[in-house]
Every structure is written in C-alpha cells, then in structure tokens.
Amino acid sequence: MSDSRYEVILYWSAEDGAFIAEVPELAGCASDGATYAEALANVEVVIQEWLETARELGRPILEPRGRLLY
C-alpha cells in the first residue's frame, strides 16, 4: 500500500468515460479507472511510483498537509 496520507480527489469524467483520481500535492500524479474503486486502487500505485521516482532523482517531496481547501 502506498502513502495514503496524501489527499486524493476522485471524480467522473464524461469526456474520458472513466473515474479520475488526482493527487493535488504531487504534481502530475493522477490515474483513472472504470470504477471509483479501480481509480482509487490505481492511484495508490501511482503515488508509490511518484514518490520512488522523486527519491531516485533527488527531488523534494512535500509532506502531506491533510485536507486541502480550494
């Protein structure tokens, strides 16, 4: 399981015909899925991969801030 302390925003995209899961605190970190649960499961994998890649490249990783307000 990935670091699920990061906020995930899930929504239906009619244009894509899929649920989209975005992680606002991790630039470009997003996934999709045919179902809500699939999109969430997919983004958990992408979060882990995003963090691993950032570490390998020596890039800074923001600490999760919890619920973000927009």
MARNU-593792 format. One record per residue (C-alpha): residue number from 1; residue in three letters; x, y, z. Coordinates in nm, 2 decimals, m for minus. Example, Ala and Ser with C-alpha at 12.3 -4.5 7.8 and 13.67 -1.06 7.14 Angstrom:
! residues 2
+-----+-----+--------+--------+--------+
|   i |  aa |      x |      y |      z |
+-----+-----+--------+--------+--------+
|   1 | Ala |   1.23 |  m0.45 |   0.78 |
|   2 | Ser |   1.37 |  m0.11 |   0.71 |
+-----+-----+--------+--------+--------+
//
This chain:
! residues 70
+-----+-----+--------+--------+--------+
|   i |  aa |      x |      y |      z |
+-----+-----+--------+--------+--------+
|   1 | Met |   0.00 |   0.00 |   0.00 |
|   2 | Ser |   0.12 |   0.35 |  m0.08 |
|   3 | Asp |   0.14 |   0.65 |   0.14 |
|   4 | Ser |  m0.23 |   0.73 |   0.16 |
|   5 | Arg |  m0.19 |   1.04 |   0.37 |
|   6 | Tyr |  m0.20 |   1.25 |   0.05 |
|   7 | Glu |  m0.54 |   1.39 |  m0.04 |
|   8 | Val |  m0.70 |   1.22 |  m0.34 |
|   9 | Ile |  m0.97 |   1.39 |  m0.55 |
|  10 | Leu |  m1.19 |   1.14 |  m0.73 |
|  11 | Tyr |  m1.45 |   1.24 |  m1.00 |
|  12 | Trp |  m1.63 |   1.11 |  m1.30 |
|  13 | Ser |  m1.51 |   1.24 |  m1.64 |
|  14 | Ala |  m1.77 |   1.20 |  m1.91 |
|  15 | Glu |  m1.50 |   1.31 |  m2.16 |
|  16 | Asp |  m1.27 |   1.02 |  m2.06 |
|  17 | Gly |  m1.55 |   0.78 |  m1.98 |
|  18 | Ala |  m1.37 |   0.69 |  m1.66 |
|  19 | Phe |  m1.33 |   0.79 |  m1.30 |
|  20 | Ile |  m1.02 |   1.02 |  m1.25 |
|  21 | Ala |  m0.81 |   1.02 |  m0.93 |
|  22 | Glu |  m0.58 |   1.32 |  m0.88 |
|  23 | Val |  m0.33 |   1.39 |  m0.60 |
|  24 | Pro |  m0.30 |   1.77 |  m0.59 |
|  25 | Glu |   0.01 |   1.78 |  m0.37 |
|  26 | Leu |   0.21 |   1.56 |  m0.61 |
|  27 | Ala |   0.24 |   1.74 |  m0.94 |
|  28 | Gly |   0.11 |   1.53 |  m1.23 |
|  29 | Cys |   0.02 |   1.24 |  m1.00 |
|  30 | Ala |  m0.31 |   1.10 |  m1.13 |
|  31 | Ser |  m0.48 |   0.78 |  m1.26 |
|  32 | Asp |  m0.81 |   0.66 |  m1.38 |
|  33 | Gly |  m1.03 |   0.36 |  m1.37 |
|  34 | Ala |  m1.36 |   0.22 |  m1.49 |
|  35 | Thr |  m1.50 |   0.23 |  m1.14 |
|  36 | Tyr |  m1.44 |   0.45 |  m0.84 |
|  37 | Ala |  m1.26 |   0.17 |  m0.65 |
|  38 | Glu |  m1.04 |   0.09 |  m0.95 |
|  39 | Ala |  m0.94 |   0.46 |  m0.99 |
|  40 | Leu |  m0.85 |   0.47 |  m0.62 |
|  41 | Ala |  m0.65 |   0.14 |  m0.64 |
|  42 | Asn |  m0.47 |   0.26 |  m0.95 |
|  43 | Val |  m0.37 |   0.60 |  m0.79 |
|  44 | Glu |  m0.24 |   0.42 |  m0.48 |
|  45 | Val |   0.02 |   0.25 |  m0.71 |
|  46 | Val |   0.09 |   0.58 |  m0.89 |
|  47 | Ile |   0.15 |   0.76 |  m0.56 |
|  48 | Gln |   0.41 |   0.50 |  m0.47 |
|  49 | Glu |   0.58 |   0.52 |  m0.81 |
|  50 | Trp |   0.58 |   0.90 |  m0.80 |
|  51 | Leu |   0.75 |   0.90 |  m0.45 |
|  52 | Glu |   1.01 |   0.64 |  m0.56 |
|  53 | Thr |   1.09 |   0.83 |  m0.87 |
|  54 | Ala |   1.12 |   1.16 |  m0.68 |
|  55 | Arg |   1.36 |   1.00 |  m0.43 |
|  56 | Glu |   1.57 |   0.84 |  m0.71 |
|  57 | Leu |   1.60 |   1.18 |  m0.88 |
|  58 | Gly |   1.68 |   1.36 |  m0.56 |
|  59 | Arg |   1.37 |   1.58 |  m0.59 |
|  60 | Pro |   1.20 |   1.73 |  m0.29 |
|  61 | Ile |   0.88 |   1.56 |  m0.16 |
|  62 | Leu |   0.63 |   1.77 |   0.02 |
|  63 | Glu |   0.49 |   1.63 |   0.34 |
|  64 | Pro |   0.11 |   1.56 |   0.32 |
|  65 | Arg |  m0.08 |   1.86 |   0.46 |
|  66 | Gly |  m0.41 |   1.67 |   0.50 |
|  67 | Arg |  m0.73 |   1.82 |   0.38 |
|  68 | Leu |  m0.67 |   2.09 |   0.13 |
|  69 | Leu |  m0.92 |   2.38 |   0.09 |
|  70 | Tyr |  m0.98 |   2.53 |  m0.26 |
+-----+-----+--------+--------+--------+
//
